[in-house]
Structure formats: C-alpha cells, structure tokens
Amino acid sequence: MKIKFFGMAGDIVGSPTISLPASEMAGINNVAALKAYLYKNYPKLGELSSMAIAVNKSYASEDTSLDPMDEIALIPPVSGG
C-alpha cells in the first residue's frame, strides 16, 4: 500500500510517501485501522487538528475498506488566504 503525505503530515513522517510492506498490513483493513497504525508509528500525526484521508483519489470515511493495492493520501488542515 502506497501512502502519500501532504503538507505538515509529510514533515512529521519525514517523507512525502511511504509504502507499507505486506508484513505490516495485517489487520489494516479499513481507514480507522490505518489511522491507528499511523498514529502509533508517528504520534505527532495524532496531534493535528484534523486530517482528511483519500483512498484512490476519493475522500474516505473511517469504515472505508482498504486493499494492498490502494493509493492513500493524508491531507492535513490547510490554511491560506
């Protein structure tokens, strides 16, 4: 599974993308489980005020199912003007 991180999420993780090997995907079958995995491995992600998650270029809810071939994007809060 390929995960893209935008904005400060990439800064927190230290890379704009990571790939989860199959060995780490056990039990990560939906967005809620993925968030739990990411917050455990990158605790500062959990400190963001909000974060949108897209699966295959569509915004996803907590119960959206995941497949090892999915492309995930984490989009932190955005400000500007």
DSSP file (Angstrom, degrees, kcal/mol; ACC not computed):
  #  RESIDUE AA STRUCTURE BP1 BP2  ACC     N-H-->O    O-->H-N    N-H-->O    O-->H-N    TCO  KAPPA ALPHA  PHI   PSI    X-CA   Y-CA   Z-CA
    1    1 A M              0   0    0      0, 0.0    19,-3.0     0, 0.0     2,-0.5   0.000 360.0 360.0 360.0 130.6    0.0    0.0    0.0
    2    2 A K  E     -Ab  19  71A   0     68,-1.4    70,-2.9    17,-0.2     2,-0.5  -0.847 360.0-166.1-100.2 131.4    1.4    3.4   -1.0
    3    3 A I  E     -Ab  18  72A   0     15,-3.2    15,-2.3    -2,-0.5     2,-0.4  -0.974   3.3-159.3-121.6 126.1    0.7    6.3    1.3
    4    4 A K  E     -Ab  17  73A   0     68,-3.3    70,-2.8    -2,-0.5     2,-0.5  -0.854   5.6-156.8-103.1 138.8    1.2    9.9    0.3
    5    5 A F  E     - b   0  74A   0     11,-3.2     2,-0.3    -2,-0.4    70,-0.1  -0.963   7.7-161.3-118.1 129.0    1.6   12.7    2.9
    6    6 A F    >   -     0   0    0     68,-2.1     3,-1.6    -2,-0.5     4,-0.4  -0.775  50.5 -22.1-108.8 153.4    0.9   16.3    2.1
    7    7 A G  T >> S-     0   0    0     -2,-0.3     4,-1.2     1,-0.3     3,-0.9  -0.165 129.7  -4.2  55.5-136.0    1.9   19.5    3.9
    8    8 A M  H 3> S+     0   0    0      1,-0.3     4,-2.4    69,-0.2    -1,-0.3   0.712 126.7  68.9 -66.8 -20.1    2.9   19.1    7.5
    9    9 A A  H <> S+     0   0    0     -3,-1.6     4,-2.2     2,-0.2    -1,-0.3   0.912 101.1  47.9 -63.1 -40.8    2.0   15.4    7.5
   10   10 A G  H <>>S+     0   0    0     -3,-0.9     4,-2.2    -4,-0.4     5,-1.1   0.869 109.8  52.9 -65.2 -36.7    4.9   14.8    5.2
   11   11 A D  H  <5S+     0   0    0     -4,-1.2    -2,-0.2     2,-0.2    -1,-0.2   0.911 109.8  48.3 -63.4 -42.2    7.1   16.8    7.5
   12   12 A I  H  <5S+     0   0    0     -4,-2.4    -2,-0.2     1,-0.2    -1,-0.2   0.920 117.0  40.9 -64.8 -44.3    6.0   14.7   10.5
   13   13 A V  H  <5S-     0   0    0     -4,-2.2    -1,-0.2     2,-0.2    -2,-0.2   0.776 106.0-128.2 -76.7 -26.7    6.7   11.4    8.7
   14   14 A G  T  <5S+     0   0    0     -4,-2.2    -3,-0.2    -5,-0.2    -4,-0.1   0.609  80.4  63.0  89.0  12.9    9.9   12.7    7.2
   15   15 A S  S   <S-     0   0    0     -5,-1.1    -2,-0.2    -6,-0.2    -1,-0.2  -0.969  76.1-129.9-162.6 148.4    8.9   11.7    3.6
   16   16 A P  S    S+     0   0    0      0, 0.0   -11,-3.2     0, 0.0     2,-0.3   0.718  95.6  21.1 -76.4 -18.2    6.2   12.6    1.1
   17   17 A T  E     -A    4   0A   0    -13,-0.2     2,-0.3    -7,-0.1   -13,-0.2  -0.997  59.5-177.6-146.2 150.7    5.5    8.9    0.5
   18   18 A I  E     -A    3   0A   0    -15,-2.3   -15,-3.2    -2,-0.3     2,-0.5  -0.967  17.4-142.3-137.7 158.1    5.9    5.6    2.3
   19   19 A S  E     -A    2   0A   0     -2,-0.3   -17,-0.2   -17,-0.2    -2,-0.0  -0.989  14.2-141.2-119.9 127.5    5.0    2.0    1.2
   20   20 A L        -     0   0    0    -19,-3.0     2,-0.1    -2,-0.5     5,-0.1  -0.774  19.8-133.4 -87.2 122.1    3.6   -0.4    3.7
   21   21 A P    >>  -     0   0    0      0, 0.0     3,-1.8     0, 0.0     4,-0.6  -0.373  24.2-109.6 -70.1 155.8    5.0   -3.9    3.2
   22   22 A A  G >4 S+     0   0    0      1,-0.3     3,-1.0     2,-0.2     4,-0.4   0.827 117.0  64.2 -54.4 -34.2    2.5   -6.8    3.3
   23   23 A S  G 34 S+     0   0    0      1,-0.3     3,-0.3     2,-0.2    -1,-0.3   0.778 105.7  44.1 -63.9 -25.8    4.0   -7.9    6.6
   24   24 A E  G <4 S+     0   0    0     -3,-1.8    -1,-0.3     1,-0.2    -2,-0.2   0.506  98.9  73.5 -94.5  -5.7    2.9   -4.7    8.3
   25   25 A M    X<  +     0   0    0     -3,-1.0     3,-2.5    -4,-0.6    -1,-0.2   0.544  61.0 123.6 -88.2  -6.4   -0.6   -4.7    6.7
   26   26 A A  T 3  S+     0   0    0     -4,-0.4     3,-0.1    -3,-0.3    -3,-0.0  -0.354  86.3   9.2 -57.0 124.7   -2.0   -7.5    8.8
   27   27 A G  T 3  S+     0   0    0      1,-0.1     2,-1.3    -2,-0.1    -1,-0.3   0.324  96.3 114.0  86.9  -8.4   -5.1   -6.1   10.5
   28   28 A I    <   +     0   0    0     -3,-2.5    -1,-0.1     1,-0.2     3,-0.1  -0.699  29.0 136.2 -95.3  84.4   -5.1   -2.9    8.5
   29   29 A N        +     0   0    0     -2,-1.3    37,-2.1    -3,-0.1     2,-0.3   0.435  62.8  25.7-112.9  -1.9   -8.3   -3.5    6.6
   30   30 A N  B  > S-E   65   0B   0     35,-0.3     4,-2.0    -3,-0.2    35,-0.2  -0.947  87.1 -95.0-151.5 174.0  -10.0   -0.1    6.8
   31   31 A V  H  > S+     0   0    0     33,-1.6     4,-2.8    30,-0.4     5,-0.2   0.876 119.8  56.0 -62.2 -39.7   -9.2    3.6    7.2
   32   32 A A  H  > S+     0   0    0     30,-2.4     4,-2.1     1,-0.2    -1,-0.2   0.915 109.2  46.8 -60.0 -42.8   -9.7    3.5   11.0
   33   33 A A  H  > S+     0   0    0     29,-0.3     4,-2.2     2,-0.2    -1,-0.2   0.873 111.4  51.8 -67.1 -37.1   -7.2    0.7   11.4
   34   34 A L  H  X S+     0   0    0     -4,-2.0     4,-2.8     2,-0.2    -2,-0.2   0.925 109.0  50.2 -64.3 -44.1   -4.7    2.6    9.1
   35   35 A K  H  X S+     0   0    0     -4,-2.8     4,-2.9     1,-0.2     5,-0.3   0.918 109.7  50.9 -60.5 -42.8   -5.1    5.8   11.2
   36   36 A A  H  X S+     0   0    0     -4,-2.1     4,-1.8     2,-0.2    -1,-0.2   0.919 111.5  48.2 -60.3 -43.5   -4.4    3.8   14.4
   37   37 A Y  H  X S+     0   0    0     -4,-2.2     4,-2.1     2,-0.2    -2,-0.2   0.938 114.1  45.7 -61.1 -48.3   -1.3    2.3   12.8
   38   38 A L  H  X S+     0   0    0     -4,-2.8     4,-2.8     1,-0.2     7,-0.2   0.899 112.0  50.4 -65.6 -41.0    0.0    5.7   11.6
   39   39 A Y  H  < S+     0   0    0     -4,-2.9    -1,-0.2     1,-0.2     7,-0.2   0.844 111.1  50.2 -66.6 -32.4   -0.7    7.4   15.0
   40   40 A K  H  < S+     0   0    0     -4,-1.8    -1,-0.2    -5,-0.3    -2,-0.2   0.912 119.6  35.7 -68.8 -42.3    1.1    4.6   16.8
   41   41 A N  H  < S+     0   0    0     -4,-2.1    -2,-0.2     1,-0.3    -1,-0.2   0.727 132.7  28.2 -85.6 -23.4    4.2    4.9   14.5
   42   42 A Y  S >X S+     0   0    0     -4,-2.8     3,-2.3    -5,-0.2     4,-0.5  -0.637  70.3 179.2-135.5  74.8    4.0    8.7   14.0
   43   43 A P  G >4 S+     0   0    0      0, 0.0     3,-1.0     0, 0.0     4,-0.4   0.765  75.5  66.7 -54.1 -30.7    2.4   10.0   17.2
   44   44 A K  G >4 S+     0   0    0      1,-0.3     3,-1.1     2,-0.2     4,-0.4   0.766  88.7  67.4 -65.2 -23.4    2.7   13.7   16.1
   45   45 A L  G X4 S+     0   0    0     -3,-2.3     3,-1.4     1,-0.3    -1,-0.3   0.883  95.0  57.7 -60.9 -36.2    0.1   12.9   13.3
   46   46 A G  G << S+     0   0    0     -3,-1.0    -1,-0.3    -4,-0.5    -2,-0.2   0.649  96.2  64.1 -68.3 -15.0   -2.5   12.4   16.1
   47   47 A E  G <  S+     0   0    0     -3,-1.1    -1,-0.3    -4,-0.4    -2,-0.2   0.570  76.8 107.7 -85.6  -9.8   -1.8   16.0   17.3
   48   48 A L  S <  S-     0   0    0     -3,-1.4     3,-0.1    -4,-0.4    -3,-0.0  -0.417  77.5-126.2 -68.4 145.8   -3.1   17.6   14.1
   49   49 A S  S    S-     0   0    0      1,-0.2     2,-0.3    -2,-0.1    -1,-0.1   0.791  84.6 -14.4 -66.2 -27.8   -6.4   19.3   14.5
   50   50 A S        -     0   0    0      2,-0.0     2,-0.3    27,-0.0    -1,-0.2  -0.973  58.5-162.5-163.9 163.3   -7.9   17.3   11.6
   51   51 A M        -     0   0    0     -2,-0.3     2,-0.3    25,-0.2    23,-0.0  -0.876  10.1-148.7-157.5 123.9   -6.8   15.1    8.7
   52   52 A A  E     -C   75   0A   0     23,-2.9    23,-3.2    -2,-0.3     2,-0.4  -0.689  14.3-155.7 -88.3 145.9   -8.7   14.1    5.6
   53   53 A I  E     -C   74   0A   0      7,-0.4     7,-3.1    -2,-0.3     2,-0.4  -0.988   5.4-165.1-124.7 131.0   -7.9   10.7    4.1
   54   54 A A  E     -CD  73  59A   0     19,-2.5    19,-2.3    -2,-0.4     2,-0.5  -0.924   5.0-158.9-114.3 140.4   -8.4    9.8    0.5
   55   55 A V  E >  S-CD  72  58A   0      3,-2.9     3,-1.0    -2,-0.4    17,-0.2  -0.979  81.5 -14.0-118.7 119.2   -8.4    6.3   -1.0
   56   56 A N  T 3  S-     0   0    0     15,-3.3    -1,-0.2    -2,-0.5    16,-0.1   0.910 131.6 -51.5  52.4  46.3   -7.7    6.1   -4.7
   57   57 A K  T 3  S+     0   0    0     14,-0.4     2,-0.4     1,-0.2    -1,-0.2   0.602 119.0 103.1  70.4  16.9   -8.4    9.8   -5.1
   58   58 A S  E <  S-D   55   0A   0     -3,-1.0    -3,-2.9     0, 0.0    -1,-0.2  -0.995  79.8-106.5-127.0 135.6  -11.7    9.9   -3.3
   59   59 A Y  E     -D   54   0A   0     -2,-0.4     2,-0.3    -5,-0.3    -5,-0.3  -0.306  43.0-152.3 -58.5 141.6  -12.3   11.1    0.3
   60   60 A A        -     0   0    0     -7,-3.1    -7,-0.4     4,-0.1     2,-0.2  -0.844   8.7-136.8-122.5 152.8  -12.8    8.2    2.6
   61   61 A S    >   -     0   0    0     -2,-0.3     3,-1.8    -9,-0.1   -30,-0.4  -0.529  40.5 -94.6 -97.8 172.1  -14.6    7.6    5.9
   62   62 A E  T 3  S+     0   0    0      1,-0.3   -30,-2.4    -2,-0.2   -29,-0.3   0.815 124.2  49.5 -55.9 -34.1  -13.3    5.6    8.9
   63   63 A D  T 3  S+     0   0    0    -32,-0.2    -1,-0.3   -33,-0.1     2,-0.3   0.346  77.3 127.5 -93.9   7.6  -15.1    2.4    7.7
   64   64 A T    <   -     0   0    0     -3,-1.8   -33,-1.6     1,-0.1   -32,-0.1  -0.485  62.5-121.6 -64.6 127.5  -13.8    2.5    4.1
   65   65 A S  B     -E   30   0B   0     -2,-0.3     2,-0.3   -35,-0.2   -35,-0.3  -0.369  24.4-145.4 -70.6 149.1  -12.2   -0.8    3.3
   66   66 A L        -     0   0    0    -37,-2.1    -1,-0.0    -2,-0.1   -11,-0.0  -0.897  10.0-163.8-119.4 149.1   -8.6   -0.9    2.2
   67   67 A D    >   -     0   0    0     -2,-0.3     3,-2.3     1,-0.0   -38,-0.0  -0.935  34.1-114.4-125.1 148.5   -6.8   -3.2   -0.3
   68   68 A P  T 3  S+     0   0    0      0, 0.0   -66,-0.1     0, 0.0   -48,-0.1   0.740 116.4  54.6 -56.5 -22.4   -3.0   -3.6   -0.5
   69   69 A M  T 3  S+     0   0    0    -68,-0.1   -67,-0.0     2,-0.1     2,-0.0   0.441  84.7 116.8 -91.7   0.7   -3.0   -2.0   -4.0
   70   70 A D    <   -     0   0    0     -3,-2.3   -68,-1.4     1,-0.1     2,-0.5  -0.308  60.8-136.1 -68.9 151.0   -4.8    1.2   -2.8
   71   71 A E  E     -b    2   0A   0    -70,-0.2   -15,-3.3   -68,-0.0   -14,-0.4  -0.956  24.3-163.4-106.4 123.3   -3.2    4.6   -3.0
   72   72 A I  E     -bC   3  55A   0    -70,-2.9   -68,-3.3    -2,-0.5     2,-0.4  -0.838   7.7-166.1-110.0 142.2   -3.8    6.5    0.2
   73   73 A A  E     -bC   4  54A   0    -19,-2.3   -19,-2.5    -2,-0.4     2,-0.6  -0.998   7.2-156.0-128.3 130.9   -3.4   10.3    0.7
   74   74 A L  E     -bC   5  53A   0    -70,-2.8   -68,-2.1    -2,-0.4   -21,-0.2  -0.930  12.0-170.4-105.4 122.6   -3.3   12.0    4.1
   75   75 A I  E     - C   0  52A   0    -23,-3.2   -23,-2.9    -2,-0.6     3,-0.1  -0.930   6.4-157.6-119.8 107.8   -4.3   15.7    3.8
   76   76 A P        -     0   0    0      0, 0.0   -25,-0.2     0, 0.0   -69,-0.0  -0.142  43.8 -61.1 -75.4 175.8   -3.7   17.8    6.9
   77   77 A P        -     0   0    0      0, 0.0     2,-0.4     0, 0.0   -69,-0.2  -0.277  55.8-148.7 -57.0 144.2   -5.5   21.0    7.7
   78   78 A V        -     0   0    0     -3,-0.1     2,-0.3   -71,-0.1    -3,-0.0  -0.942  16.8-180.0-119.8 137.5   -5.0   23.7    5.1
   79   79 A S        +     0   0    0     -2,-0.4     2,-0.3     0, 0.0     0, 0.0  -0.919  19.9 118.4-130.6 161.5   -4.9   27.4    5.7
   80   80 A G              0   0    0     -2,-0.3    -2,-0.0     1,-0.1     0, 0.0  -0.967 360.0 360.0 166.1-176.7   -4.4   30.3    3.5
   81   81 A G              0   0    0     -2,-0.3    -1,-0.1     0, 0.0     0, 0.0   0.419 360.0 360.0-173.5 360.0   -6.0   33.4    2.1
